[in-house]
Amino acid sequence: MQQIEFCLKREFVQLNQLLKLTGLCDSGGAGKALVAGGGVSVDGSVELRKTCKIRVGQVVELGDVRITMVAGGDVPRV
């Protein structure tokens, strides 16, 4: 499983934007489609809210990719 640690400088990032910022999709719209299709989970549960707020400490999974949210800057580290 690929692990990505995403450093979040703000209070939250919207789920569809997180998928875009980590390079898992090309646009926020594509991120919304991935979420709507039921392929994204947050903290182990399928998440269907495209713009739900993802905060430090949460874990997002899409396929074989796991994104862990940590405090810090706003640049993803792979």
Gaussian input, Z-matrix of N, CA and C with variables (Angstrom, degrees):
# hf/3-21g

backbone

0 1
 N
 C     1     B1
 C     2     B2     1     A1
 N     3     B3     2     A2     1     D1
 C     4     B4     3     A3     2     D2
 C     5     B5     4     A4     3     D3
 N     6     B6     5     A5     4     D4
 C     7     B7     6     A6     5     D5
 C     8     B8     7     A7     6     D6
 N     9     B9     8     A8     7     D7
 C    10    B10     9     A9     8     D8
 C    11    B11    10    A10     9     D9
 N    12    B12    11    A11    10    D10
 C    13    B13    12    A12    11    D11
 C    14    B14    13    A13    12    D12
 N    15    B15    14    A14    13    D13
 C    16    B16    15    A15    14    D14
 C    17    B17    16    A16    15    D15
 N    18    B18    17    A17    16    D16
 C    19    B19    18    A18    17    D17
 C    20    B20    19    A19    18    D18
 N    21    B21    20    A20    19    D19
 C    22    B22    21    A21    20    D20
 C    23    B23    22    A22    21    D21
 N    24    B24    23    A23    22    D22
 C    25    B25    24    A24    23    D23
 C    26    B26    25    A25    24    D24
 N    27    B27    26    A26    25    D25
 C    28    B28    27    A27    26    D26
 C    29    B29    28    A28    27    D27
 N    30    B30    29    A29    28    D28
 C    31    B31    30    A30    29    D29
 C    32    B32    31    A31    30    D30
 N    33    B33    32    A32    31    D31
 C    34    B34    33    A33    32    D32
 C    35    B35    34    A34    33    D33
 N    36    B36    35    A35    34    D34
 C    37    B37    36    A36    35    D35
 C    38    B38    37    A37    36    D36
 N    39    B39    38    A38    37    D37
 C    40    B40    39    A39    38    D38
 C    41    B41    40    A40    39    D39
 N    42    B42    41    A41    40    D40
 C    43    B43    42    A42    41    D41
 C    44    B44    43    A43    42    D42
 N    45    B45    44    A44    43    D43
 C    46    B46    45    A45    44    D44
 C    47    B47    46    A46    45    D45
 N    48    B48    47    A47    46    D46
 C    49    B49    48    A48    47    D47
 C    50    B50    49    A49    48    D48
 N    51    B51    50    A50    49    D49
 C    52    B52    51    A51    50    D50
 C    53    B53    52    A52    51    D51
 N    54    B54    53    A53    52    D52
 C    55    B55    54    A54    53    D53
 C    56    B56    55    A55    54    D54
 N    57    B57    56    A56    55    D55
 C    58    B58    57    A57    56    D56
 C    59    B59    58    A58    57    D57
 N    60    B60    59    A59    58    D58
 C    61    B61    60    A60    59    D59
 C    62    B62    61    A61    60    D60
 N    63    B63    62    A62    61    D61
 C    64    B64    63    A63    62    D62
 C    65    B65    64    A64    63    D63
 N    66    B66    65    A65    64    D64
 C    67    B67    66    A66    65    D65
 C    68    B68    67    A67    66    D66
 N    69    B69    68    A68    67    D67
 C    70    B70    69    A69    68    D68
 C    71    B71    70    A70    69    D69
 N    72    B72    71    A71    70    D70
 C    73    B73    72    A72    71    D71
 C    74    B74    73    A73    72    D72
 N    75    B75    74    A74    73    D73
 C    76    B76    75    A75    74    D74
 C    77    B77    76    A76    75    D75
 N    78    B78    77    A77    76    D76
 C    79    B79    78    A78    77    D77
 C    80    B80    79    A79    78    D78
 N    81    B81    80    A80    79    D79
 C    82    B82    81    A81    80    D80
 C    83    B83    82    A82    81    D81
 N    84    B84    83    A83    82    D82
 C    85    B85    84    A84    83    D83
 C    86    B86    85    A85    84    D84
 N    87    B87    86    A86    85    D85
 C    88    B88    87    A87    86    D86
 C    89    B89    88    A88    87    D87
 N    90    B90    89    A89    88    D88
 C    91    B91    90    A90    89    D89
 C    92    B92    91    A91    90    D90
 N    93    B93    92    A92    91    D91
 C    94    B94    93    A93    92    D92
 C    95    B95    94    A94    93    D93
 N    96    B96    95    A95    94    D94
 C    97    B97    96    A96    95    D95
 C    98    B98    97    A97    96    D96
 N    99    B99    98    A98    97    D97
 C   100   B100    99    A99    98    D98
 C   101   B101   100   A100    99    D99
 N   102   B102   101   A101   100   D100
 C   103   B103   102   A102   101   D101
 C   104   B104   103   A103   102   D102
 N   105   B105   104   A104   103   D103
 C   106   B106   105   A105   104   D104
 C   107   B107   106   A106   105   D105
 N   108   B108   107   A107   106   D106
 C   109   B109   108   A108   107   D107
 C   110   B110   109   A109   108   D108
 N   111   B111   110   A110   109   D109
 C   112   B112   111   A111   110   D110
 C   113   B113   112   A112   111   D111
 N   114   B114   113   A113   112   D112
 C   115   B115   114   A114   113   D113
 C   116   B116   115   A115   114   D114
 N   117   B117   116   A116   115   D115
 C   118   B118   117   A117   116   D116
 C   119   B119   118   A118   117   D117
 N   120   B120   119   A119   118   D118
 C   121   B121   120   A120   119   D119
 C   122   B122   121   A121   120   D120
 N   123   B123   122   A122   121   D121
 C   124   B124   123   A123   122   D122
 C   125   B125   124   A124   123   D123
 N   126   B126   125   A125   124   D124
 C   127   B127   126   A126   125   D125
 C   128   B128   127   A127   126   D126
 N   129   B129   128   A128   127   D127
 C   130   B130   129   A129   128   D128
 C   131   B131   130   A130   129   D129
 N   132   B132   131   A131   130   D130
 C   133   B133   132   A132   131   D131
 C   134   B134   133   A133   132   D132
 N   135   B135   134   A134   133   D133
 C   136   B136   135   A135   134   D134
 C   137   B137   136   A136   135   D135
 N   138   B138   137   A137   136   D136
 C   139   B139   138   A138   137   D137
 C   140   B140   139   A139   138   D138
 N   141   B141   140   A140   139   D139
 C   142   B142   141   A141   140   D140
 C   143   B143   142   A142   141   D141
 N   144   B144   143   A143   142   D142
 C   145   B145   144   A144   143   D143
 C   146   B146   145   A145   144   D144
 N   147   B147   146   A146   145   D145
 C   148   B148   147   A147   146   D146
 C   149   B149   148   A148   147   D147
 N   150   B150   149   A149   148   D148
 C   151   B151   150   A150   149   D149
 C   152   B152   151   A151   150   D150
 N   153   B153   152   A152   151   D151
 C   154   B154   153   A153   152   D152
 C   155   B155   154   A154   153   D153
 N   156   B156   155   A155   154   D154
 C   157   B157   156   A156   155   D155
 C   158   B158   157   A157   156   D156
 N   159   B159   158   A158   157   D157
 C   160   B160   159   A159   158   D158
 C   161   B161   160   A160   159   D159
 N   162   B162   161   A161   160   D160
 C   163   B163   162   A162   161   D161
 C   164   B164   163   A163   162   D162
 N   165   B165   164   A164   163   D163
 C   166   B166   165   A165   164   D164
 C   167   B167   166   A166   165   D165
 N   168   B168   167   A167   166   D166
 C   169   B169   168   A168   167   D167
 C   170   B170   169   A169   168   D168
 N   171   B171   170   A170   169   D169
 C   172   B172   171   A171   170   D170
 C   173   B173   172   A172   171   D171
 N   174   B174   173   A173   172   D172
 C   175   B175   174   A174   173   D173
 C   176   B176   175   A175   174   D174
 N   177   B177   176   A176   175   D175
 C   178   B178   177   A177   176   D176
 C   179   B179   178   A178   177   D177
 N   180   B180   179   A179   178   D178
 C   181   B181   180   A180   179   D179
 C   182   B182   181   A181   180   D180
 N   183   B183   182   A182   181   D181
 C   184   B184   183   A183   182   D182
 C   185   B185   184   A184   183   D183
 N   186   B186   185   A185   184   D184
 C   187   B187   186   A186   185   D185
 C   188   B188   187   A187   186   D186
 N   189   B189   188   A188   187   D187
 C   190   B190   189   A189   188   D188
 C   191   B191   190   A190   189   D189
 N   192   B192   191   A191   190   D190
 C   193   B193   192   A192   191   D191
 C   194   B194   193   A193   192   D192
 N   195   B195   194   A194   193   D193
 C   196   B196   195   A195   194   D194
 C   197   B197   196   A196   195   D195
 N   198   B198   197   A197   196   D196
 C   199   B199   198   A198   197   D197
 C   200   B200   199   A199   198   D198
 N   201   B201   200   A200   199   D199
 C   202   B202   201   A201   200   D200
 C   203   B203   202   A202   201   D201
 N   204   B204   203   A203   202   D202
 C   205   B205   204   A204   203   D203
 C   206   B206   205   A205   204   D204
 N   207   B207   206   A206   205   D205
 C   208   B208   207   A207   206   D206
 C   209   B209   208   A208   207   D207
 N   210   B210   209   A209   208   D208
 C   211   B211   210   A210   209   D209
 C   212   B212   211   A211   210   D210
 N   213   B213   212   A212   211   D211
 C   214   B214   213   A213   212   D212
 C   215   B215   214   A214   213   D213
 N   216   B216   215   A215   214   D214
 C   217   B217   216   A216   215   D215
 C   218   B218   217   A217   216   D216
 N   219   B219   218   A218   217   D217
 C   220   B220   219   A219   218   D218
 C   221   B221   220   A220   219   D219
 N   222   B222   221   A221   220   D220
 C   223   B223   222   A222   221   D221
 C   224   B224   223   A223   222   D222
 N   225   B225   224   A224   223   D223
 C   226   B226   225   A225   224   D224
 C   227   B227   226   A226   225   D225
 N   228   B228   227   A227   226   D226
 C   229   B229   228   A228   227   D227
 C   230   B230   229   A229   228   D228
 N   231   B231   230   A230   229   D229
 C   232   B232   231   A231   230   D230
 C   233   B233   232   A232   231   D231

   B1=1.4528
   B2=1.5289
   B3=1.3220
   B4=1.4641
   B5=1.5295
   B6=1.3218
   B7=1.4659
   B8=1.5255
   B9=1.3251
   B10=1.4568
   B11=1.5186
   B12=1.3150
   B13=1.4594
   B14=1.5277
   B15=1.3233
   B16=1.4581
   B17=1.5241
   B18=1.3206
   B19=1.4663
   B20=1.5183
   B21=1.3142
   B22=1.4568
   B23=1.5226
   B24=1.3204
   B25=1.4613
   B26=1.5325
   B27=1.3172
   B28=1.4652
   B29=1.5317
   B30=1.3319
   B31=1.4668
   B32=1.5234
   B33=1.3441
   B34=1.4666
   B35=1.5235
   B36=1.3352
   B37=1.4613
   B38=1.5214
   B39=1.3300
   B40=1.4553
   B41=1.5246
   B42=1.3262
   B43=1.4589
   B44=1.5242
   B45=1.3244
   B46=1.4584
   B47=1.5298
   B48=1.3267
   B49=1.4663
   B50=1.5316
   B51=1.3212
   B52=1.4607
   B53=1.5261
   B54=1.3227
   B55=1.4653
   B56=1.5216
   B57=1.3186
   B58=1.4635
   B59=1.5342
   B60=1.3275
   B61=1.4670
   B62=1.5231
   B63=1.3110
   B64=1.4677
   B65=1.5262
   B66=1.3192
   B67=1.4572
   B68=1.5118
   B69=1.3303
   B70=1.4611
   B71=1.5224
   B72=1.3269
   B73=1.4617
   B74=1.5252
   B75=1.3314
   B76=1.4614
   B77=1.5204
   B78=1.3312
   B79=1.4664
   B80=1.5239
   B81=1.3353
   B82=1.4581
   B83=1.5249
   B84=1.3284
   B85=1.4653
   B86=1.5205
   B87=1.3307
   B88=1.4636
   B89=1.5256
   B90=1.3373
   B91=1.4613
   B92=1.5183
   B93=1.3376
   B94=1.4623
   B95=1.5271
   B96=1.3292
   B97=1.4691
   B98=1.5311
   B99=1.3346
   B100=1.4673
   B101=1.5224
   B102=1.3233
   B103=1.4642
   B104=1.5287
   B105=1.3313
   B106=1.4707
   B107=1.5198
   B108=1.3279
   B109=1.4619
   B110=1.5191
   B111=1.3284
   B112=1.4579
   B113=1.5140
   B114=1.3282
   B115=1.4546
   B116=1.5176
   B117=1.3365
   B118=1.4617
   B119=1.5232
   B120=1.3256
   B121=1.4603
   B122=1.5267
   B123=1.3238
   B124=1.4622
   B125=1.5200
   B126=1.3169
   B127=1.4621
   B128=1.5295
   B129=1.3503
   B130=1.4528
   B131=1.5176
   B132=1.3377
   B133=1.4710
   B134=1.5173
   B135=1.3322
   B136=1.4641
   B137=1.5216
   B138=1.3403
   B139=1.4656
   B140=1.5209
   B141=1.3242
   B142=1.4641
   B143=1.5231
   B144=1.3239
   B145=1.4731
   B146=1.5303
   B147=1.3173
   B148=1.4600
   B149=1.5210
   B150=1.3149
   B151=1.4670
   B152=1.5285
   B153=1.3363
   B154=1.4629
   B155=1.5275
   B156=1.3001
   B157=1.4622
   B158=1.5269
   B159=1.3151
   B160=1.4594
   B161=1.5180
   B162=1.3282
   B163=1.4661
   B164=1.5327
   B165=1.3265
   B166=1.4627
   B167=1.5322
   B168=1.3238
   B169=1.4600
   B170=1.5111
   B171=1.3299
   B172=1.4552
   B173=1.5252
   B174=1.3383
   B175=1.4627
   B176=1.5248
   B177=1.3272
   B178=1.4639
   B179=1.5201
   B180=1.3345
   B181=1.4593
   B182=1.5135
   B183=1.3305
   B184=1.4610
   B185=1.5173
   B186=1.3275
   B187=1.4531
   B188=1.5182
   B189=1.3346
   B190=1.4645
   B191=1.5283
   B192=1.3516
   B193=1.4644
   B194=1.5235
   B195=1.3241
   B196=1.4720
   B197=1.5289
   B198=1.3391
   B199=1.4590
   B200=1.5250
   B201=1.3206
   B202=1.4586
   B203=1.5175
   B204=1.3269
   B205=1.4667
   B206=1.5250
   B207=1.3334
   B208=1.4613
   B209=1.5244
   B210=1.3303
   B211=1.4629
   B212=1.5105
   B213=1.3160
   B214=1.4598
   B215=1.5049
   B216=1.3143
   B217=1.4568
   B218=1.5113
   B219=1.3422
   B220=1.4716
   B221=1.5160
   B222=1.3335
   B223=1.4584
   B224=1.5350
   B225=1.3355
   B226=1.4668
   B227=1.5275
   B228=1.3208
   B229=1.4629
   B230=1.5149
   B231=1.3114
   B232=1.4755
   B233=1.5141
   A1=108.72
   A2=115.61
   A3=120.33
   A4=109.39
   A5=116.32
   A6=122.39
   A7=109.42
   A8=116.94
   A9=122.10
   A10=107.71
   A11=116.17
   A12=121.28
   A13=106.58
   A14=116.62
   A15=121.31
   A16=109.11
   A17=116.04
   A18=121.56
   A19=109.46
   A20=116.60
   A21=122.63
   A22=110.32
   A23=116.12
   A24=121.66
   A25=111.37
   A26=116.44
   A27=121.82
   A28=110.17
   A29=114.98
   A30=120.05
   A31=111.82
   A32=116.79
   A33=121.16
   A34=109.94
   A35=114.85
   A36=122.83
   A37=106.38
   A38=116.51
   A39=119.51
   A40=109.19
   A41=115.82
   A42=121.61
   A43=111.92
   A44=118.67
   A45=119.99
   A46=111.41
   A47=117.81
   A48=121.16
   A49=111.31
   A50=116.84
   A51=120.46
   A52=110.69
   A53=116.43
   A54=120.08
   A55=110.80
   A56=116.59
   A57=121.27
   A58=111.00
   A59=116.81
   A60=121.20
   A61=113.17
   A62=117.04
   A63=120.62
   A64=112.38
   A65=117.14
   A66=121.04
   A67=114.80
   A68=117.51
   A69=120.23
   A70=112.60
   A71=116.74
   A72=122.32
   A73=108.01
   A74=116.28
   A75=121.11
   A76=114.55
   A77=117.95
   A78=120.23
   A79=110.23
   A80=114.75
   A81=119.39
   A82=111.30
   A83=116.61
   A84=121.03
   A85=111.78
   A86=115.84
   A87=119.86
   A88=109.84
   A89=116.42
   A90=121.12
   A91=111.40
   A92=116.06
   A93=120.14
   A94=110.97
   A95=116.21
   A96=120.43
   A97=110.75
   A98=117.13
   A99=120.05
   A100=111.24
   A101=115.93
   A102=120.41
   A103=109.66
   A104=116.93
   A105=121.14
   A106=111.61
   A107=116.89
   A108=121.07
   A109=113.70
   A110=117.50
   A111=120.89
   A112=114.80
   A113=117.60
   A114=120.24
   A115=115.49
   A116=117.52
   A117=120.90
   A118=109.35
   A119=116.12
   A120=119.64
   A121=109.73
   A122=114.50
   A123=122.27
   A124=106.96
   A125=115.92
   A126=122.08
   A127=112.03
   A128=115.83
   A129=121.32
   A130=116.47
   A131=117.73
   A132=120.88
   A133=110.11
   A134=116.68
   A135=120.61
   A136=108.63
   A137=115.25
   A138=121.38
   A139=109.05
   A140=116.87
   A141=121.74
   A142=112.69
   A143=117.70
   A144=120.57
   A145=107.93
   A146=115.95
   A147=121.58
   A148=113.51
   A149=116.76
   A150=119.99
   A151=111.68
   A152=117.13
   A153=118.62
   A154=109.10
   A155=115.98
   A156=122.26
   A157=110.20
   A158=115.31
   A159=121.92
   A160=107.84
   A161=116.20
   A162=122.32
   A163=111.23
   A164=114.72
   A165=121.92
   A166=109.19
   A167=116.46
   A168=122.40
   A169=113.86
   A170=117.85
   A171=120.08
   A172=110.64
   A173=114.98
   A174=122.08
   A175=108.12
   A176=115.64
   A177=122.81
   A178=107.93
   A179=116.72
   A180=120.71
   A181=110.53
   A182=114.43
   A183=122.60
   A184=106.52
   A185=116.27
   A186=119.96
   A187=110.61
   A188=116.19
   A189=120.29
   A190=112.25
   A191=116.73
   A192=121.69
   A193=109.33
   A194=115.72
   A195=121.72
   A196=108.63
   A197=116.19
   A198=122.32
   A199=107.84
   A200=115.76
   A201=121.59
   A202=108.34
   A203=116.20
   A204=121.55
   A205=109.69
   A206=115.60
   A207=121.33
   A208=109.20
   A209=116.15
   A210=121.15
   A211=109.61
   A212=116.34
   A213=119.57
   A214=111.76
   A215=116.67
   A216=122.70
   A217=110.34
   A218=115.95
   A219=118.80
   A220=111.59
   A221=116.77
   A222=120.75
   A223=108.61
   A224=117.20
   A225=118.61
   A226=110.74
   A227=115.81
   A228=120.88
   A229=107.55
   A230=115.45
   A231=120.03
   A232=108.65
   D1=132.47
   D2=177.18
   D3=-77.16
   D4=132.59
   D5=-179.85
   D6=-109.09
   D7=129.43
   D8=174.60
   D9=-122.62
   D10=131.10
   D11=174.35
   D12=-105.23
   D13=115.04
   D14=-177.55
   D15=-103.52
   D16=117.45
   D17=-179.73
   D18=-85.45
   D19=119.16
   D20=-175.30
   D21=-104.58
   D22=120.02
   D23=-179.24
   D24=-89.81
   D25=-26.15
   D26=-179.02
   D27=-95.44
   D28=-177.36
   D29=179.24
   D30=-68.65
   D31=-36.92
   D32=-177.73
   D33=-158.17
   D34=168.26
   D35=170.48
   D36=-135.23
   D37=142.48
   D38=178.36
   D39=-71.29
   D40=143.87
   D41=-174.55
   D42=-55.62
   D43=-47.92
   D44=-178.48
   D45=-62.56
   D46=-34.82
   D47=178.24
   D48=-72.00
   D49=-35.49
   D50=177.07
   D51=-60.41
   D52=-43.00
   D53=179.02
   D54=-61.97
   D55=-37.31
   D56=177.07
   D57=-69.33
   D58=-47.33
   D59=-176.87
   D60=-63.92
   D61=-28.83
   D62=178.93
   D63=-88.49
   D64=-1.50
   D65=177.29
   D66=82.40
   D67=12.79
   D68=179.98
   D69=-80.53
   D70=-13.24
   D71=173.54
   D72=-152.06
   D73=167.05
   D74=-173.74
   D75=-85.68
   D76=-21.10
   D77=-175.75
   D78=-152.92
   D79=166.82
   D80=175.75
   D81=-62.67
   D82=-35.05
   D83=177.95
   D84=-64.59
   D85=-40.04
   D86=177.08
   D87=-66.46
   D88=-35.49
   D89=176.28
   D90=-63.34
   D91=-41.05
   D92=177.74
   D93=-61.40
   D94=-39.72
   D95=179.87
   D96=-65.45
   D97=-40.83
   D98=177.88
   D99=-61.37
   D100=-43.19
   D101=-179.28
   D102=-66.90
   D103=-46.17
   D104=-178.61
   D105=-60.87
   D106=-28.90
   D107=179.46
   D108=-77.11
   D109=-3.69
   D110=176.57
   D111=81.76
   D112=14.84
   D113=-176.50
   D114=-93.08
   D115=2.33
   D116=-176.29
   D117=-116.46
   D118=134.32
   D119=175.47
   D120=-121.21
   D121=148.48
   D122=176.75
   D123=-123.80
   D124=122.84
   D125=-178.49
   D126=52.38
   D127=38.42
   D128=174.19
   D129=87.52
   D130=-2.61
   D131=179.55
   D132=-118.38
   D133=139.65
   D134=177.91
   D135=-59.51
   D136=132.71
   D137=-179.19
   D138=-114.04
   D139=122.63
   D140=-179.57
   D141=-107.34
   D142=-5.50
   D143=177.18
   D144=-82.75
   D145=110.12
   D146=-172.20
   D147=-62.13
   D148=-34.32
   D149=-176.26
   D150=-112.35
   D151=27.73
   D152=178.88
   D153=-61.92
   D154=152.08
   D155=-175.56
   D156=-86.47
   D157=122.34
   D158=179.13
   D159=-103.63
   D160=128.00
   D161=-174.16
   D162=-120.46
   D163=168.38
   D164=177.60
   D165=-53.84
   D166=136.39
   D167=179.10
   D168=97.62
   D169=-15.62
   D170=-179.72
   D171=-85.92
   D172=158.49
   D173=179.22
   D174=-124.74
   D175=127.06
   D176=179.77
   D177=-112.62
   D178=135.63
   D179=178.62
   D180=-127.34
   D181=137.47
   D182=175.44
   D183=-139.32
   D184=110.39
   D185=-176.96
   D186=61.37
   D187=-124.74
   D188=-179.43
   D189=-99.20
   D190=22.61
   D191=179.50
   D192=-113.92
   D193=130.78
   D194=176.70
   D195=-117.86
   D196=125.40
   D197=178.48
   D198=-109.25
   D199=121.93
   D200=176.85
   D201=-105.73
   D202=128.96
   D203=-177.86
   D204=-90.57
   D205=126.08
   D206=178.63
   D207=-128.86
   D208=157.35
   D209=177.47
   D210=-75.68
   D211=148.85
   D212=177.78
   D213=149.47
   D214=-132.83
   D215=179.50
   D216=-82.98
   D217=-165.50
   D218=179.92
   D219=-119.63
   D220=29.18
   D221=-179.98
   D222=-111.95
   D223=127.77
   D224=178.46
   D225=-70.14
   D226=144.36
   D227=174.32
   D228=-118.25
   D229=129.92
   D230=-177.86
   D231=-103.35

